[in-house]
Amino acid sequence: MLEVHDLTVRFGGITALDGVGFDVGRGEMVGLIGPNGAGKTTLFNCLTRRYDADSGTVTYEGRDLTAVPPHAIAELGIARTFQNLGLFPRLSVRDNVLVGAHHRGRAGFLSAGLRLPGVRREERALHADADAVLDRLGLTGVSGHLATGLPFGTLKRVELARALIGRPRLLLLDEPVNGLSASEVDEFAGTLGAIRSEYDLTVIVVEHHMGFVMGICERIVCLDFGRKIAEGPPGEVQRDPGVIEAYLGTA
Ligand code: ATP
């Protein structure tokens, strides 16, 4: 589904990604790990066309992503969440979720309050989808609340709901369990495992929580200083001396 080849991104003197390459097959759940500053979020920013790569290629479902304008990424079925929640504090939970459907034609605009004639049916379908996603993620009871003042774990689920309403095929999760309690992490892992098949998702997860990422992913890619230093099944990557050294400073 996704082929990343020899990707390099520089910010002035910093090489954030240095010739990174890996593939992701349809239906896989891949964990992207690495110490702070390793280049994980930069990789997501390239996949979503937030940043341009200096060199290398990204092919998604056979299409060269570097030729796709940023606004068209969601239409291709790619959605992401953000490390620091990217919610709109003055919108309700429901409206925050509907923002994730902006690319679903005129119905998306209508739901966002822009009155256009003749799209009532699509708009009803969109609201039915919003109801289903809110219900699936246990957010129905707070759908009318502003997206401030709610528990952090709830806001993380709102972000996930906003990504899901866009009907993605490839879901990019940036530190989805960062800041959650141990029981919330377990709950999130259970939910993600279930929605993955319900929504027919391929998932890449950036995460520092090793128990979570190693438990839920079939394959792990580890970056360090912008380079891929290991790739393989969780057990193998966890034992890799290079990975241990990157995290602990000693093998
Ligand atoms: P963390 O786990 O701390 O979130 P990360 O692996 O996601 O780290 P990135 O955020 O991708 O790492 O950063 C990789 C490197 O690129 C870092 O040195 C960072 O300071 C730098 N960097 C990232 N974005 C920018 C930017 N917009 N401008 C300048 N430097 C940047």
Boltz pocket constraint, residues with backbone or C-beta under 6 A from the ligand:
constraints:
  - pocket:
      binder: B
      contacts: [[A, 11], [A, 14], [A, 15], [A, 16], [A, 34], [A, 35], [A, 36], [A, 37], [A, 38], [A, 39], [A, 40], [A, 41], [A, 42], [A, 43], [A, 83]]
      max_distance: 6.0
